[in-house]
């Protein structure tokens, strides 16, 4: 799979070249993710997804992205959309012309407003999200106890997390356990 920096560059090039109806989805575990222009297309024409914006290593500026379980794609696929597999773990949806009836200037403006309105997720927020991702996660003000750590481990949805998120969670748990010893 392509790295985030490459994906973000490809999204910019697609916009500049006028290939705007293609929504690129990348398989990451059991989830599909869309970045930048593709994320905006997904939010505007498929479903109102939760959008994140954060800095990635090697990327010059923050990247906007969405993600959802792969099995949900069919229920959100608009009528007339075509899909094909570009590469392993890379799916391309071509949206019907009717959905993109607005002028390109209007669409570009809508995309820019949407992207600018998304708050940048700070490193601390990402760490918390990757650590537990639930409302019951422990905050820094909570005392770290062995029971609390065990609850976090049991609540962590490893099946729906990327290897990097799982590794970050494990490193955090390890650090908390070391603090108890």
C-alpha positions in Angstrom: 0.0 0.0 0.0 1.1 3.5 -0.7 2.3 5.7 2.2 0.1 8.6 3.3 2.4 11.2 1.7 2.1 9.5 -1.7 -1.7 9.2 -1.3 -2.1 12.9 -0.5 0.0 13.9 -3.5 -2.0 11.6 -5.8 -5.2 13.3 -4.5 -3.8 16.8 -5.3 -2.8 15.7 -8.7 -6.2 14.2 -9.4 -7.9 17.5 -8.6 -5.5 19.4 -10.8 -5.9 17.0 -13.7 -9.7 17.1 -13.5 -10.3 13.5 -12.4 -12.8 14.4 -9.8 -15.4 11.7 -9.8 -13.1 9.0 -8.6 -13.2 8.1 -5.0 -10.1 6.2 -3.9 -10.4 3.8 -0.9 -7.5 2.0 0.7 -8.0 -1.2 2.7 -6.4 -1.0 6.1 -7.2 -4.1 8.1 -11.0 -4.5 8.0 -11.5 -0.8 7.3 -11.5 1.3 4.2 -10.0 4.8 4.3 -10.3 7.7 2.0 -8.0 10.7 2.1 -8.3 14.4 1.1 -10.5 14.8 -2.0 -11.7 11.2 -1.8 -12.7 11.8 1.8 -14.7 14.8 0.8 -16.5 12.9 -1.9 -17.3 10.1 0.5 -18.7 12.6 3.1 -20.7 14.5 0.5 -22.1 11.7 -1.6 -21.9 8.5 0.4 -22.4 9.1 4.1 -21.8 11.7 6.8 -18.6 10.1 8.1 -16.5 11.3 11.1 -13.6 13.2 9.6 -10.1 13.5 11.1 -7.2 15.8 10.2 -3.7 15.2 11.5 -0.1 15.4 10.6 1.6 12.3 9.3 5.3 11.7 9.3 6.8 12.8 5.9 3.7 14.7 4.8 4.2 18.5 4.3 0.8 19.5 5.7 -2.0 17.9 7.7 -4.0 15.2 5.9 -7.8 14.8 6.1 -9.2 11.3 6.2 -12.2 9.1 6.9 -12.6 5.4 7.6 -15.4 2.9 7.9 -15.8 -0.9 8.0 -15.4 -2.5 4.5 -18.7 -4.3 4.9 -20.6 -1.0 5.1 -19.6 0.1 1.6 -22.5 -1.5 -0.2 -25.2 0.2 1.8 -23.7 3.6 1.0 -22.9 3.1 -2.6 -24.9 5.5 -4.8 -26.9 4.1 -7.7 -24.9 4.2 -10.9 -21.5 4.2 -9.2 -18.9 1.9 -10.7 -16.2 0.2 -8.7 -13.0 -1.5 -9.6 -9.9 -2.7 -7.9 -6.9 -0.6 -8.9 -4.3 -2.6 -6.8 -4.4 -4.9 -3.9 -5.9 -3.0 -1.0 -6.9 -0.1 -3.3 -10.5 0.3 -4.6 -11.7 3.0 -6.9 -15.3 4.2 -7.1 -16.4 6.3 -10.0 -19.4 8.4 -9.0 -22.2 9.0 -11.6 -22.2 12.3 -13.5 -25.5 13.3 -12.0 -24.0 13.7 -8.5 -21.4 16.2 -9.7 -23.8 18.5 -11.5 -22.5 21.6 -9.7 -19.9 23.8 -11.4 -16.2 22.9 -10.7 -15.7 26.3 -9.0 -18.6 25.6 -6.6 -17.3 22.2 -5.9 -13.7 23.4 -5.3 -15.0 26.1 -2.9 -17.1 23.6 -1.0 -14.1 21.3 -0.7 -11.8 24.1 0.5 -14.4 25.2 3.1 -15.0 21.7 4.3 -11.2 20.9 4.7 -10.5 24.2 6.5 -13.3 23.6 8.9 -11.9 20.3 10.2 -9.9 20.8 13.4 -6.4 19.5 13.5 -6.1 16.5 15.9 -3.2 17.1 18.2 -0.7 14.4 19.1 -2.1 14.0 22.6 -5.6 13.4 21.1 -4.3 10.8 18.7 -2.5 9.0 21.5 -5.6 8.8 23.5 -7.7 7.7 20.5 -5.1 5.0 19.7 -4.8 3.9 23.3 -8.4 2.9 24.0 -10.8 4.7 21.7 -13.7 4.4 24.1 -15.5 6.7 26.4 -14.3 4.7 29.4 -10.6 5.3 28.6 -8.5 6.6 31.5 -7.3 10.2 31.5 -4.1 11.5 32.8 -5.8 12.7 36.0 -7.1 9.1 36.7 -4.8 7.1 39.0 -3.2 4.2 37.1 -4.0 0.9 38.8 -3.5 -2.6 37.6 -7.3 -3.0 37.5 -7.6 0.1 35.3 -5.0 -1.1 32.9 -6.7 -4.5 32.7 -10.0 -2.7 31.9 -8.4 -0.7 29.1 -6.9 -3.9 27.6 -10.3 -5.7 27.7 -12.0 -2.6 26.2 -9.4 -2.1 23.4 -11.0 -3.2 20.0 -8.0 -4.9 18.5 -10.0 -6.4 15.7 -10.9 -3.0 14.3 -7.5 -1.2 14.9 -4.6 -0.9 12.6 -1.3 -2.6 13.6 0.2 0.9 14.3 -2.7 1.8 16.6 -2.3 -1.6 18.4 1.4 -1.1 18.8 0.8 2.4 20.2 -1.7 1.0 22.6 0.6 -1.7 23.8 3.5 0.7 24.3 1.2 2.9 26.4 0.1 -0.1 28.5 3.7 -1.1 28.9 4.6 2.4 30.1 1.8 2.4 32.6 2.8 -1.0 33.9 6.4 0.1 34.3 5.2 3.1 36.3 3.4 0.8 38.7 6.5 -1.4 39.4 
